[in-house]
Amino acid sequence: MRTARVTVTAALASAALLGLTACNGSDSADGAKASAKASTSATPTPSPSVSKAPFADLSGPEIADKSLAATRAAQTLRVKGQVLEDGKPMTLDLAITKSGDCAGSVSVAKEGSMKIIKNPTTLYFKGDAQFFHNSLKGTPKAERDAVVKQLADRWVKKATTAADSKEISAMCDLDELLGEFGTISLARKGQETQLPAGPAFTLTNSSPDGDETYWVATQGEPFMLKASIAGKENGELNFSDFNKPVDTQAPADKDIVDGDKLGGGATDNA
């Protein structure tokens, strides 16, 4: 997570990898000396196995490289947390697929909130009144008020090929979002810890925008469970639901407004 890599339009997620290091124990046997007239065999007694710390044989950058490769291989994931978008707190909760589908919500302080569902052909989004007022800055107030009255808190349907769908749809590009993490070439190994999602191992990294911390799962697939940055930039993201299905079922028809038939303009700046 470099600089503002936790922003929605730059990157929502990243991860970390490397399986739980196997614990290898050695066996030792206590032999019994044979007497002059008879010999007695001793049953080998295994010595206690010594557990190795997770990723004991890897450096921080090696763990980071493998973690990024692992998460980029995930077909789906969910990202949830709070980051800064142009200096404003943004809260997000999005489930995203590698094929570009997604479902969830995004809100920005003083700019409104929006729910989103995107499948291969159609984008559905539902913004509150503040979202539409903000996205229509520069238009006459009467026009903004009319749009808010018509569309606020209703699902708007747009074809994914529509020009004004592309900015919102960009949030659903998992490859692009994960790619923004680049490399974590100066990562330092941290310590074992416990998160609600499970046991993890930390990595730390310094960037011009702050101190970054990554939590790497040490059970099952070692995905990144959490990432944070503190400093000039501040944010925290939690990752879960790797490779789980994402529900992109369309809202009920009665709740949908067809944005492609509204004459355009309502979402050009969304």
Residue pairs with C-beta under 8 A, 6 or more apart in sequence:
1 11
1 14
1 181
1 184
1 205
1 207
1 212
1 214
1 227
1 229
2 180
2 181
2 182
2 207
2 209
2 212
3 207
3 208
3 209
3 233
4 10
4 83
4 84
4 209
4 233
5 11
5 14
5 180
5 181
5 182
5 229
6 12
6 81
6 83
6 84
6 227
6 229
6 233
6 235
6 236
6 237
7 83
7 84
7 85
7 90
7 235
8 83
8 85
8 90
8 92
8 106
8 171
9 85
9 170
9 171
10 177
10 180
11 177
11 178
11 179
11 180
11 181
12 79
12 92
12 94
12 96
12 171
12 177
12 237
13 71
13 77
13 79
13 96
13 174
13 177
13 178
13 224
13 237
13 239
14 67
14 68
14 71
14 178
14 181
14 214
14 224
14 227
14 239
15 67
15 68
15 70
15 71
15 72
15 74
15 77
15 178
15 216
15 223
15 224
15 239
15 242
16 63
16 64
16 66
16 67
16 68
16 70
16 71
16 203
16 214
16 215
16 216
16 217
16 222
16 223
16 224
17 63
17 66
17 67
17 68
17 69
17 70
17 71
17 216
17 221
17 222
17 223
18 54
18 55
18 58
18 62
18 63
18 66
18 67
18 70
18 216
18 222
19 221
19 222
20 54
20 218
20 219
20 222
21 52
21 53
21 54
21 55
21 56
21 57
22 52
23 49
23 50
23 51
23 52
24 49
24 52
25 46
25 47
25 48
25 49
25 50
26 47
26 49
27 44
27 46
27 47
28 44
28 45
28 46
28 47
29 42
29 43
29 44
29 45
30 42
30 44
30 45
31 42
32 39
32 40
32 41
32 42
34 40
53 192
53 201
54 192
54 201
54 216
54 218
55 63
55 189
55 201
55 216
55 218
58 66
59 189
60 184
60 186
60 187
60 188
60 189
60 203
61 183
61 184
61 185
61 186
61 187
63 187
63 189
63 201
63 203
63 216
64 183
64 184
64 185
64 187
64 203
64 205
64 214
65 183
65 184
66 222
67 214
67 216
67 222
67 223
67 224
68 178
68 181
68 183
68 184
70 221
70 222
70 223
71 77
71 178
71 223
71 224
71 239
71 242
72 175
72 178
72 179
74 98
74 223
74 242
74 243
75 97
75 98
75 243
76 95
76 96
76 97
76 98
76 174
76 241
76 242
76 243
76 244
76 245
76 246
77 95
77 96
77 174
77 223
77 239
77 240
77 241
77 242
77 243
78 93
78 94
78 95
78 96
78 104
78 239
78 240
78 241
78 244
79 92
79 93
79 94
79 96
79 237
79 238
79 239
80 92
80 93
80 94
80 237
80 238
80 240
81 91
81 92
81 235
81 236
81 237
81 238
82 89
82 90
82 91
82 92
82 235
82 236
83 89
83 90
83 92
83 235
83 236
83 237
84 90
84 233
84 234
84 235
85 108
88 108
88 109
88 110
88 111
89 108
89 109
90 106
90 107
90 108
90 109
91 106
91 107
92 104
92 105
92 106
92 107
93 104
93 105
93 106
94 102
94 103
94 104
94 105
94 106
94 116
94 171
94 172
95 102
95 103
95 104
95 241
95 244
95 246
95 247
96 102
96 171
96 172
96 174
96 177
96 246
97 172
97 174
97 246
98 174
98 175
99 120
100 118
100 120
100 169
100 172
100 173
100 174
101 118
101 119
101 120
101 172
101 246
101 248
102 116
102 117
102 118
102 171
102 172
102 246
102 248
103 116
103 117
103 118
103 246
103 247
103 248
104 115
104 116
105 113
105 114
105 115
105 116
106 113
106 114
106 116
106 171
107 113
107 114
110 130
111 130
111 131
111 134
112 127
112 128
112 129
112 130
112 131
112 132
112 133
112 134
112 135
113 127
113 128
113 130
113 131
114 125
114 126
114 127
114 128
114 131
114 168
114 270
115 125
115 126
115 127
116 123
116 124
116 125
116 126
116 168
116 171
116 172
117 123
117 124
117 125
117 248
117 249
117 250
117 251
118 124
118 160
118 168
118 169
118 172
118 248
119 248
119 250
120 160
121 159
121 160
122 157
122 158
122 159
122 160
122 250
123 157
123 158
123 159
123 160
123 162
123 165
123 168
123 169
124 155
124 156
124 157
124 158
124 250
124 251
124 256
125 155
125 156
125 158
125 168
125 267
125 270
126 153
126 154
126 155
126 156
126 251
127 135
127 151
127 152
127 153
127 156
127 270
128 152
128 153
129 148
129 152
129 153
131 152
131 270
132 144
132 147
132 148
132 151
132 152
132 266
133 144
133 148
135 267
135 269
135 270
136 143
136 144
136 147
136 266
136 269
137 269
138 269
147 266
150 257
150 262
151 257
151 266
154 255
154 256
154 257
155 251
155 255
155 256
155 257
156 256
156 257
156 259
156 266
156 267
157 250
157 256
157 257
157 258
157 259
157 260
158 164
158 165
158 259
158 260
158 267
159 165
159 260
160 169
162 259
162 260
164 264
164 267
164 268
164 270
165 267
167 270
168 267
168 270
170 176
171 177
184 203
184 205
184 212
184 214
186 205
186 206
187 203
187 204
187 205
187 214
188 203
188 204
188 205
189 201
189 202
189 203
190 201
190 202
190 203
190 204
190 213
191 201
191 202
192 199
192 200
192 201
192 218
193 199
193 200
193 201
193 202
193 215
194 200
195 215
195 225
195 226
197 217
197 225
197 226
197 238
197 240
198 217
198 218
198 219
198 220
198 225
199 217
199 218
199 219
200 215
200 216
200 217
200 218
200 225
200 226
201 215
201 216
201 218
202 213
202 214
202 215
202 216
203 213
203 214
203 216
204 211
204 212
204 213
204 214
205 211
205 212
205 213
205 214
206 212
207 229
208 232
209 229
209 231
209 232
209 233
210 229
210 230
210 231
210 232
210 233
210 234
211 229
211 230
211 231
212 227
212 228
212 229
213 226
213 227
213 228
213 229
213 230
214 224
214 226
214 227
215 224
215 225
215 226
215 227
216 222
216 223
216 224
216 225
217 223
217 224
217 225
221 242
223 239
223 242
224 239
225 238
225 239
225 240
226 236
226 237
226 238
226 239
227 236
227 237
227 239
228 235
228 236
228 237
229 235
229 236
250 256
259 266
259 267
